[in-house]
Amino acid sequence: MIGRSITPILRNRLSKFPVLSLTGPRQSGKTTLLRDALPDYKYINLERLDLIRLIKDDPMGFLENQGDKIIFDEAQRVPELFNYIQVVADERGGAGQYVLSGSQSFLMNQNISQTLAGRVHISHLLPFDTAEIGLDSNIYSAIYKGFYPRIYDFGIDPNDFYPSYIQTYIERDVRMIKSIGNLGDFTRFLGLCAGRIGQVLNISSLANDVGISVNTAKSWLSLLEASYIIYQLPPYHNNFNKRVIKSPKIYFYDTGVACSLLGIRTAEMVQTHYMYGSLFENFVISEIVKQHYHAGLKPAIYFWRDNNGVEIDCMVDSPNGRLFAIEIKGGATMNSDYLKNFKRLPINQENSRYVVYSGKENIIMPEYQILGITEIDRLILDIIGGKD
């Protein structure tokens, strides 16, 4: 089993909170991680209908008979359980009593906010990050394969994994959260989101292309976020007078899902695909997001654009308050044009400015650092660790 960076974070939080919530997309490795990291906890899978019936018949009796260290997997399926967990946890006192795992953040957080506020720590497990498994020497292959654990643990071809994953997600998870009459429209909506990676969201255009209302499109975007399929990157907002963009950009948590939706069937297709630049940008953004969450941190990540269309792909507020401005370029050859937008960026010289590109050469300059893609983990460590 490949070790997960978040493991020591979870153990630490369990020593301080009575309840731990671990959410993330289906198949991100939550069950494997929890059973390996917490062998002294009893594991209960709430996708089993017989267990659901037992709990609903006598929830308090069920909890009292199971002991004080329990993992409830897919906990969002039994929302009434949360009330009783609160009662039992309060009566017993102490930390590390329950772990609630689930693949639907909306349903999990809704129940947590209603019953477990102040008693629970919320963590997120996403697919592998490059600090955990290393970066494939072929960036096109890394983007194409994505980072879902089963692909690496069992050597599954992405062409076999992702179509089934997407179909299962639509048929199970989507229907659990929201009643959608036409799943064909939702499938088309998901594919159109993949075609808009890295673009400022025009929700009216997206709705029109599918033939749905704007309100429906907003609802479906929220659903995709709640199930960890897409990530909306907001515009930077701190005292930049020229900032006029208010809409977010769309990225996918995993590039393998995006490639499958775009009809990309080989790593070689990534290199020549018209979306390659956007997919490379998505790859870098998703790594920054994943490694923040796996370090137990909430990512503070944005993009910046002024009223003349000048744009910085990624702005990150590090935990120590430093601002990292990052341009992301898919080309393998360094180009001086990669630096031009920094000249329009109204931030102090003491802040950190980087270019990440798909080449290998690193160039350190007084005002900038130009890093090949193999240095992505070092850059993120600098951001998370507060180094410069």
C-alpha positions as CSV (number, residue, x, y, z in Angstrom):
1,M,0.0,0.0,0.0
2,I,1.2,3.5,-0.9
3,G,1.4,5.7,2.2
4,R,-0.8,8.7,2.4
5,S,0.5,12.1,3.6
6,I,-2.6,12.8,5.6
7,T,-2.2,9.8,7.9
8,P,-0.3,11.6,10.8
9,I,-2.7,14.5,10.5
10,L,-5.7,12.2,11.1
11,R,-4.1,10.6,14.1
12,N,-3.3,14.0,15.6
13,R,-6.8,15.2,15.1
14,L,-8.2,12.0,16.6
15,S,-6.2,12.8,19.8
16,K,-8.0,16.1,20.1
17,F,-11.6,15.7,18.8
18,P,-14.3,13.1,19.7
19,V,-15.3,12.8,16.1
20,L,-13.3,12.9,12.9
21,S,-14.9,13.3,9.5
22,L,-13.0,12.2,6.4
23,T,-14.6,13.1,3.0
24,G,-13.3,12.8,-0.5
25,P,-14.4,11.4,-3.9
26,R,-15.4,7.9,-4.3
27,Q,-12.4,5.6,-4.8
28,S,-9.9,8.1,-3.4
29,G,-8.7,5.5,-0.8
30,K,-10.6,6.6,2.3
31,T,-11.5,3.0,3.4
32,T,-8.1,1.6,2.8
33,L,-6.4,4.5,4.6
34,L,-8.6,4.3,7.7
35,R,-8.5,0.6,8.1
36,D,-4.7,0.6,7.7
37,A,-4.0,3.6,9.9
38,L,-6.6,2.8,12.6
39,P,-6.5,-1.0,13.1
40,D,-7.9,-0.8,16.6
41,Y,-11.2,0.8,15.3
42,K,-14.2,-1.3,14.4
43,Y,-15.2,-0.8,10.8
44,I,-18.9,-0.5,9.8
45,N,-19.9,-0.1,6.2
46,L,-23.2,1.8,5.9
47,E,-23.7,0.7,2.4
48,R,-24.9,-2.6,3.9
49,L,-28.7,-2.6,4.1
50,D,-28.8,-5.0,7.0
51,L,-26.7,-2.7,9.1
52,I,-28.8,0.3,8.1
53,R,-32.0,-1.5,9.3
54,L,-30.3,-2.4,12.6
55,I,-29.3,1.2,13.2
56,K,-32.7,2.7,12.3
57,D,-34.5,0.2,14.6
58,D,-32.4,1.1,17.7
59,P,-29.7,3.7,17.0
60,M,-28.8,4.3,20.6
61,G,-28.6,0.6,21.4
62,F,-26.5,0.0,18.3
63,L,-24.0,2.6,19.3
64,E,-23.7,1.6,22.9
65,N,-23.1,-2.0,21.9
66,Q,-20.3,-1.3,19.4
67,G,-17.7,0.2,21.8
68,D,-16.0,3.5,21.7
69,K,-13.8,3.3,18.6
70,I,-15.8,3.0,15.4
71,I,-15.3,3.9,11.7
72,F,-18.7,4.5,9.9
73,D,-18.0,4.3,6.2
74,E,-20.4,6.2,3.8
75,A,-22.0,7.8,6.9
76,Q,-24.1,10.2,4.8
77,R,-26.4,7.2,4.0
78,V,-27.8,7.2,7.6
79,P,-28.2,10.9,8.5
80,E,-30.2,10.2,11.7
81,L,-27.1,8.5,13.1
82,F,-25.4,11.9,13.6
83,N,-27.8,13.0,16.4
84,Y,-27.1,9.8,18.4
85,I,-23.3,10.1,17.9
86,Q,-23.5,13.6,19.4
87,V,-25.3,12.3,22.4
88,V,-23.0,9.3,23.0
89,A,-19.8,11.3,22.4
90,D,-20.9,14.0,24.9
91,E,-21.9,11.4,27.5
92,R,-18.6,9.5,27.2
93,G,-16.3,12.5,26.8
94,G,-12.8,12.1,25.5
95,A,-11.2,12.2,22.0
96,G,-11.1,9.7,19.2
97,Q,-14.5,8.0,19.6
98,Y,-15.9,8.0,16.0
99,V,-14.6,8.4,12.4
100,L,-17.2,9.3,9.8
101,S,-16.2,8.7,6.2
102,G,-18.1,9.7,3.2
103,S,-18.0,10.6,-0.5
104,Q,-20.6,13.4,-0.4
105,S,-19.3,16.5,1.3
106,F,-22.7,18.3,1.0
107,L,-24.7,15.6,2.8
108,M,-21.9,15.0,5.3
109,N,-21.3,18.7,6.1
110,Q,-25.1,19.4,6.3
111,N,-25.5,16.7,9.0
112,I,-22.3,17.7,10.8
113,S,-23.3,21.4,11.0
114,Q,-26.7,20.5,12.4
115,T,-25.5,18.0,15.1
116,L,-21.7,17.8,15.5
117,A,-20.5,21.4,15.3
118,G,-17.6,21.9,17.8
119,R,-17.1,18.2,18.3
120,V,-15.7,17.2,14.9
121,H,-12.7,17.8,12.8
122,I,-13.2,17.7,9.0
123,S,-10.5,16.4,6.8
124,H,-10.3,15.6,3.1
125,L,-8.7,12.8,1.2
126,L,-8.3,13.3,-2.5
127,P,-6.6,11.0,-5.1
128,F,-2.9,10.5,-4.8
129,D,-0.7,13.6,-5.1
130,T,2.8,13.6,-6.7
131,A,4.5,13.9,-3.3
132,E,3.0,10.5,-2.4
133,I,3.7,8.5,-5.6
134,G,6.2,10.6,-7.5
135,L,5.8,12.3,-10.8
136,D,5.7,10.3,-14.0
137,S,8.7,11.3,-16.1
138,N,6.3,11.7,-19.0
139,I,4.0,14.6,-18.0
140,Y,1.5,13.6,-20.7
141,S,1.2,10.2,-19.2
142,A,0.7,11.7,-15.7
143,I,-2.1,13.9,-16.9
144,Y,-3.8,11.1,-18.8
145,K,-3.6,8.5,-16.0
146,G,-4.8,10.8,-13.3
147,F,-4.2,9.8,-9.7
148,Y,-7.0,7.5,-8.5
149,P,-5.4,4.8,-6.3
150,R,-6.9,1.7,-8.0
151,I,-5.1,2.6,-11.3
152,Y,-1.8,2.4,-9.5
153,D,-2.6,-0.4,-7.0
154,F,-4.0,-2.8,-9.6
155,G,-2.5,-1.5,-12.9
156,I,-5.9,-0.7,-14.4
157,D,-5.9,1.0,-17.8
158,P,-7.4,4.5,-17.5
159,N,-9.7,3.6,-20.5
160,D,-11.1,0.8,-18.4
161,F,-11.3,2.7,-15.1
162,Y,-12.6,6.2,-15.8
163,P,-15.7,5.5,-18.0
164,S,-17.0,3.1,-15.4
165,Y,-16.1,5.5,-12.6
166,I,-18.0,8.4,-14.3
167,Q,-21.0,6.2,-15.0
168,T,-21.1,4.9,-11.5
169,Y,-20.8,8.4,-10.1
170,I,-23.7,9.7,-12.2
171,E,-26.0,6.7,-11.5
172,R,-25.3,6.5,-7.7
173,D,-23.8,9.6,-6.2
174,V,-25.7,12.2,-8.3
175,R,-29.1,10.6,-7.6
176,M,-28.3,10.4,-3.9
177,I,-27.8,14.1,-3.6
178,K,-30.3,15.4,-6.1
179,S,-33.2,14.3,-8.2
180,I,-32.2,14.8,-11.8
181,G,-34.8,13.9,-14.4
182,N,-32.6,13.7,-17.4
183,L,-29.2,12.1,-16.7
184,G,-28.3,12.5,-20.3
185,D,-28.4,16.3,-19.9
186,F,-26.3,16.0,-16.8
187,T,-23.7,13.8,-18.6
188,R,-23.5,16.4,-21.4
189,F,-23.2,19.1,-18.8
190,L,-20.2,17.3,-17.2
191,G,-18.5,16.9,-20.5
192,L,-19.0,20.6,-21.3
193,C,-17.4,21.5,-18.0
194,A,-14.3,19.5,-19.1
195,G,-14.2,21.6,-22.2
196,R,-14.1,24.8,-20.1
197,I,-11.2,23.9,-17.9
198,G,-9.2,27.1,-17.0
199,Q,-11.8,29.4,-18.4
200,V,-13.7,32.0,-16.5
201,L,-17.1,30.5,-15.9
202,N,-19.9,31.9,-18.1
203,I,-22.8,30.1,-16.5
204,S,-25.4,31.4,-18.9
205,S,-23.4,30.0,-21.9
206,L,-23.0,26.7,-20.1
207,A,-26.7,26.4,-19.4
208,N,-27.6,27.4,-22.9
209,D,-25.3,24.8,-24.5
210,V,-27.1,22.1,-22.5
211,G,-30.6,23.5,-22.8
212,I,-31.2,24.0,-19.0
213,S,-31.9,27.0,-16.9
214,V,-29.2,29.0,-15.2
215,N,-30.5,28.0,-11.8
216,T,-30.2,24.3,-12.8
217,A,-26.7,24.9,-14.0
218,K,-25.8,26.5,-10.7
219,S,-27.3,23.6,-8.8
220,W,-25.4,21.0,-10.9
221,L,-22.1,22.9,-10.4
222,S,-22.7,22.8,-6.7
223,L,-23.4,19.1,-6.9
224,L,-20.1,18.5,-8.9
225,E,-18.2,20.4,-6.2
226,A,-19.9,18.5,-3.4
227,S,-18.8,15.2,-4.9
228,Y,-15.2,16.3,-5.5
229,I,-15.4,16.2,-9.3
230,I,-14.7,19.9,-10.0
231,Y,-13.0,22.7,-8.2
232,Q,-14.0,26.4,-8.7
233,L,-11.0,28.7,-8.5
234,P,-12.2,32.2,-7.3
235,P,-10.6,35.5,-8.4
236,Y,-8.1,37.2,-6.1
237,H,-9.8,39.8,-4.0
238,N,-7.4,41.5,-1.6
239,N,-6.9,45.2,-2.3
240,F,-6.2,44.9,-6.0
241,N,-8.1,47.9,-7.4
242,K,-8.0,46.7,-11.0
243,R,-9.7,43.4,-10.3
244,V,-12.9,43.3,-12.2
245,I,-13.5,39.6,-12.7
246,K,-16.1,38.1,-10.2
247,S,-16.7,34.7,-11.7
248,P,-14.5,31.7,-10.9
249,K,-12.7,29.3,-13.1
250,I,-13.4,25.6,-13.4
251,Y,-10.9,22.9,-12.8
252,F,-11.2,19.1,-12.1
253,Y,-9.8,17.5,-9.0
254,D,-8.3,14.8,-11.2
255,T,-7.0,15.2,-14.8
256,G,-7.7,11.5,-15.6
257,V,-11.5,12.2,-15.2
258,A,-11.2,15.3,-17.4
259,C,-9.2,13.4,-20.1
260,S,-11.9,10.6,-20.2
261,L,-14.6,13.2,-20.6
262,L,-12.7,14.9,-23.4
263,G,-12.3,11.6,-25.3
264,I,-8.6,11.4,-24.8
265,R,-7.6,7.7,-25.0
266,T,-3.8,7.7,-24.9
267,A,-1.0,9.7,-23.3
268,E,0.1,10.7,-26.8
269,M,-3.2,12.3,-27.5
270,V,-2.7,14.6,-24.5
271,Q,0.4,16.2,-26.1
272,T,-1.4,17.1,-29.3
273,H,-4.9,17.8,-27.9
274,Y,-6.2,21.4,-28.2
275,M,-6.9,21.3,-24.4
276,Y,-3.3,20.4,-23.5
277,G,-2.4,23.8,-22.1
278,S,-5.5,23.8,-20.0
279,L,-5.0,20.2,-18.8
280,F,-1.4,21.1,-17.8
281,E,-2.7,24.1,-15.9
282,N,-5.3,21.9,-14.2
283,F,-2.6,19.4,-13.2
284,V,-0.6,22.1,-11.4
285,I,-3.6,23.7,-9.8
286,S,-5.0,20.3,-8.6
287,E,-1.6,19.4,-7.1
288,I,-1.6,22.6,-5.1
289,V,-5.1,21.9,-3.9
290,K,-4.5,18.2,-3.0
291,Q,-1.3,18.8,-1.2
292,H,-2.8,21.5,1.0
293,Y,-5.7,19.2,2.0
294,H,-3.3,16.3,2.6
295,A,-1.3,18.5,4.9
296,G,-4.4,19.4,6.9
297,L,-4.7,22.9,5.4
298,K,-7.5,24.6,3.7
299,P,-6.1,25.9,0.4
300,A,-6.3,29.7,-0.2
301,I,-5.9,29.6,-4.0
302,Y,-7.1,32.1,-6.6
303,F,-6.4,33.6,-10.0
304,W,-6.0,37.2,-10.9
305,R,-7.1,39.2,-13.9
306,D,-7.3,43.0,-14.4
307,N,-9.6,45.0,-16.7
308,N,-7.1,44.8,-19.6
309,G,-7.2,41.0,-19.6
310,V,-3.8,40.7,-17.9
311,E,-3.9,37.5,-15.9
312,I,-1.9,35.4,-13.4
313,D,-2.9,31.8,-13.4
314,C,-2.6,31.1,-9.7
315,M,-2.3,33.1,-6.6
316,V,-1.7,31.3,-3.3
317,D,-1.8,32.8,0.2
318,S,0.6,30.6,2.1
319,P,0.0,29.8,5.8
320,N,2.5,32.4,6.9
321,G,0.8,35.1,4.9
322,R,3.2,35.3,2.0
323,L,1.6,35.6,-1.5
324,F,2.8,33.3,-4.2
325,A,2.1,34.4,-7.8
326,I,2.4,31.4,-10.2
327,E,2.2,31.4,-14.0
328,I,1.6,27.9,-15.5
329,K,2.8,27.2,-19.0
330,G,2.5,23.9,-20.9
331,G,5.4,24.5,-23.2
332,A,8.7,22.6,-22.6
333,T,10.9,25.5,-23.8
334,M,11.4,28.6,-21.7
335,N,10.0,31.7,-23.2
336,S,10.5,35.3,-22.0
337,D,6.8,35.9,-22.7
338,Y,6.1,33.7,-19.6
339,L,7.2,36.6,-17.4
340,K,5.4,39.5,-19.0
341,N,2.2,39.4,-16.9
342,F,4.2,39.7,-13.7
343,K,5.1,43.3,-14.7
344,R,1.4,44.3,-14.4
345,L,0.8,42.5,-11.1
346,P,0.5,45.1,-8.3
347,I,2.2,43.2,-5.5
348,N,5.3,44.0,-3.5
349,Q,8.7,42.8,-4.7
350,E,9.0,40.8,-1.4
351,N,6.3,38.4,-2.6
352,S,7.2,35.3,-4.5
353,R,6.8,35.0,-8.3
354,Y,7.2,31.7,-10.1
355,V,6.7,30.2,-13.5
356,V,6.0,26.5,-13.7
357,Y,6.4,25.0,-17.2
358,S,6.7,21.4,-18.6
359,G,10.5,21.6,-19.3
360,K,13.3,20.5,-17.0
361,E,15.6,23.5,-16.7
362,N,15.3,25.7,-13.6
363,I,16.3,29.3,-13.7
364,I,16.6,31.4,-10.5
365,M,16.5,35.2,-11.0
366,P,16.3,38.1,-8.5
367,E,12.6,38.6,-9.1
368,Y,11.4,35.3,-10.4
369,Q,12.0,31.5,-10.2
370,I,11.4,29.5,-13.3
371,L,10.8,25.9,-12.4
372,G,10.5,22.7,-14.5
373,I,7.5,20.5,-13.7
374,T,9.7,18.1,-11.7
375,E,10.1,20.8,-9.1
376,I,6.3,21.1,-8.4
377,D,6.6,19.3,-5.1
378,R,9.4,21.6,-3.9
379,L,7.4,24.6,-4.8
380,I,4.3,23.4,-3.0
381,L,6.4,22.5,0.1
382,D,7.7,26.1,0.0
383,I,4.2,27.4,0.0
384,I,2.8,25.0,2.7
385,G,5.9,25.2,4.8
386,G,6.1,29.0,4.6
387,K,9.5,29.0,3.0
388,D,10.7,31.2,0.2
